[in-house]
């Protein structure tokens, strides 16, 4: 076997492994470090207020609660994919005019990725990969996703070790509202998707400590 064929085989094997993780991460995002999660295992997410905002029109869908579940990989690893979110629901969601809306998440699991860690503040900065869903309300449907079919939505978050809070950051990340039908002026219905973001904080139970050297 020639050298270039052996190299091609290695590259193909690596590409397949990246697909198995479910979160293809660009080389520009790579971080040469290790991550420690304690204790890891099954977790629950609970929020008493969550907002999905269309950052183009300013429309905010306000939800009275959101709950989820998933798991984190305990121990120390160089893998920046720390775990998954396997279920995520939103309840009591309404438009600014008080119309009831449903936010349904799809293509689970989502992947929890580490980006950087601030040892002074004890805060992890990360990205949730492959977020996708649908929005529906009176005379209105739309798709929640990202800039590509592969990555879908990639909202950014901060996780505060001291309080066990995962905070979704408004106005950052790559999420979009598209495929709009009806909806009056809540979301734009043109060919260009609207940028979107979640805002709110989840309590992670049991509380986790996520650190990096």
C-alpha positions, 0 to 999 in steps of 0.5 A: 500500500502506498504512503498516500493511500495509508494517509487517506485511510487515516483521514477517512477513519478520523472523519468517520469518528467525528461524525459519530460524535454528532458534533463536527467541530471546525479546526478553528474552534479546536482547544488543546487541553483537557476537561474534568467533569465531576461527578458526571452521569445523568442530569436534569435541567430546570428553568423557571423562565426562558425566552426565544428571541428573533433578533431581527424583528425583536419578537420574544416568545416568553416561556414560564418554564423549560425542563430537560435531561441528559448526561455528562461524561464524568472524569478527565478527557481531552474530548471537548464534547462533555455530554448530551441533552436527550430531552428538552421541553418548553411550557407556557410560551406566549408571543408579545401579544399573549398568543400561545406558542409551542416550541418543539425540539427535534433531532435530539440529542444535542451535544454539550461542548466546552470552549474555554474555562476561566479558573478565576471565576469558575465559569465554563464557556461553551456551545450546544451543538445541533439544536433544531426545532419548530415553532407554531402558534395561531396561523403561524409556523416556522423552523428553528435551526442554524446556518447549515444542515450539519451544524443546525443551531449552535447557541452559546452558554456559560456554566457557573460551577459555584451555582450549578447554573447553565446560562444561555446567552442572548444575541450570540451563537448561530441560530436562525428562524426560517421557513416562516408561514403566516406569523404576521410580523412576528418573524420575517418570511423572506429568503434570508432567515432571522438570527435568533437566540435563547435567553435564560438559565437552567439549574443543573441537578445534580450540580456539576463541577466542570474545570480545565487546567 
